[in-house]
Amino acid sequence: MHIAPYDNQNKPIVGADDSTVPLNYFNIVKLRRGEAFEYQVPGYETCIVPATGSVDVDVKGLQFPKLGKRGEDVWDGEPEGVYVPVGAKAQLVCVSDKTEVFIAGAKYDKVLDPFDVRQHDLVQYGSDDTKTHRKIKHILGQKQHDKVGRLLVSELFTVGQGGWSGFPSHKHDTNRLPDESRHDETYNFRFKPNWGSGLQMLQREDNEPGDAYHIVDGSTICIDNGYHPCCVLPGYEMYYFTILGGLTQRSLVQYFQPTHAYQIETIPGIKDMIAKFK
C-alpha cells in the first residue's frame, strides 16, 4: 500500500494494529526549537530517529541529550536513535532550530530497558555494473540483538544515481521457519534532489503481474505480502527509512523469488547484507 506524503500533524501514519501491517508502527514528528512532543504506544517497542535536527529525549526519567546531528537532509551526517521499551512514556524536546523525527515501532509483549545508539553498523553491497549498489546503516541491527524484542530499524541509500534496491526480489510474509519469517515492513522514502522519484513494485506471485506504485519524496510504503524490489530514476539518489517487525522472532529470514534467486551468487556482498538482519 502506498501512502502519499501529507501533513500528518504529528499523528501516526501507521498506527497500532494497522490493517495492512499490524506488526509495525510509524510516526513523523516535526518540531521547532523549544517545542515538545510526548507519546506512549501500548504493545509496541519503538525507536526515535531524528531525520534532521536534534532533540533531547526523556524515557522513563532517563535522559538522552542532543540526539541527532544531521542538518539539511538525511544525507547530511549519520543517524542516531533511542530505543523506547513497550508502552513507555517518551518525551522529545527540540534543541535545534527545527527537527523532523521518525518514530519506528514493532509489536512486542515484554518490557526491556531503554538505550541510545550513537554509532551505526554500516554495510555496503552490490555494484554499479549490476545497478544494485546500496549502503545500509543499521540503527537497531545485529549489534543490538540482545537488547531489543522484534524491531529492526535501518536506513538504506542507493549509491550513485539510479539503480535498484531490494533485489534479488524477496518476501517475508509467511512464518515457515527455517525457510521464511513473517515480518511486516514499512518504508519512508526521500530523494535527492527532492523532486526525484522512483517505483515500488509488489509482486504477489512469482512470474505473475503485480502492482507498482509511483513513490515521491515523503512517500510511505506498507508491505504486507509479496516480492518487493524498488528503483530510483536515473539522475537522482534515493533513501528509505526501514521498519521491520517480526511475528515470532527478531531475525529476518528472506525468501528469494525463485526466478531471480540465482543472482544472490552474482551480486557482490549480498550474502553479508542478508546476514546483518538479525
ABEGO torsion letter per residue (X at the ends): XBBBBBBAGGBBABBBGBAABAABBBBBBBBBBGBBBBBBBBGBBBBBBBABEBBBBBBGGBBBBGBEABBABAABEBBBBBBBBBGBBBBBBBABABBBBBBBBBBBABBBBBBBBABBBBBBBEBAAAGABBBBBBABBAAAAAABBABBBBBBBBBEBEEBBGOBBBBBABBBOAABBBBBBBBBBBBOBAABBBBBBBBABBGBBBBBBBBBBGBBBBBABEBBBBBBBBGBBBBBBBBBBBAABABBBBBBBAAAAAAAAABBGAAAAAAABX
